[in-house]
Amino acid sequence: MQVSATEAKNRFGQICAQAKAAPVIVEKDGRPDSVILSWAAYQALTQAQRAKTLAQRKREFNETYKDWIAEQNAHHEAHGLWCEGLVAWQEPA
C-alpha cells in the first residue's frame, strides 16, 4: 500500500493497523520517502541484520572491495611499504 504523507498523518491509526498486514510506503512529492512497518516486521528485519557473522561480513567486505584491495597489494608489491610495521591487505583464510 502507498499513501501520501498527508494521508498518513490524517489517518495514522488506520495506517498503523494496515502496516500490521503489510508495509505501508509513505510518499512525499509523489516519491517513496518512508515505510511504516509492524513491530514484528521491524524485529525480523533487525534480527536478520544482526545474524550476520563476522566471517560473513568479512567476506562481503572483501567481495565488495576486492578490486581496491588488489590495487593496494599490487602497489605495495611494486613500491614496498612506506613505513615499517605496515602490512599489505590479505584475504581471510
N, C-alpha and C positions, 0 to 999 in steps of 0.2 A: 504494500500500500504506500502511496505517496501523497503527501499533503503539503500545503504551503505553510510557511512559518506562522502566518496569521491564523490559519485554521487550527494549527497545532496549539497555539496559545488560547484560542477561544474554546476549543473542545479538548483540553488537556486530559481530563478524566477519561473521556471516551477513547482518546488516542492511546493512553496508557493501557486501557483494557484491551484494545486491539493489538497492542505490542506483545501481549501475553501469547497470542496465537502466531504472530509473525512480526518481524522487524518492520518499523514504520520509518520511511525515509521522509525527512523534512526538507523541503526545498526553499531556497531563498533566491529571489530573482530568477525563478524558473530552473535553477540548477540544484542538484542534490547538495545539501550542506551538512546535515546531521542525521543520525539514526537513533531512534528510540527502541531499546531492547527490553525484553523481560529480564528480571533479575536472574532467572535460571539460564537464559541465553548468555548473559554477561558473564556469569560464573563459569560456564562451559568454555567460553572464549578465553578468559584469563587463565583457567587451568590448563588449557591446551598450550598456551604460550609458555607457562612455567614448566610444562612437562618436558620441554626440550632439554636434553642433557648437555653437559659441557662439550662432550665429544661431537654431538650433532651441531652445536653452534660453531665449533672449530671447523668442522667440515664445510659448513655453509660459508664461513668467512673465507676459507682457503679457496673454495669454488668461485665465490664472488670476486675475489681479488687475485686470482691465480696469475693473470697477465702482469699485474703490478709487482707481485712477488717475484715472478720470473725476471722481470726487468731489473728489479733491485739486486737479485742474485747475480745476474749477468754483469751488472755494473761493478759489483764487488769483486767478481772473478777477474774482470779486466783491469780494475784500478786498485784493488785492495781496499781495506777498511781504513778510514781516515783517523781512527782512534783505537788504541789498544783496548781490548775488553769488549768491543762490539762484535756481534756475531751475525752472520747472514741469516735471512729468514729460511726456515726449514719447514717442510711439510711434516705434519704429525705422523708418528709411527703407527 
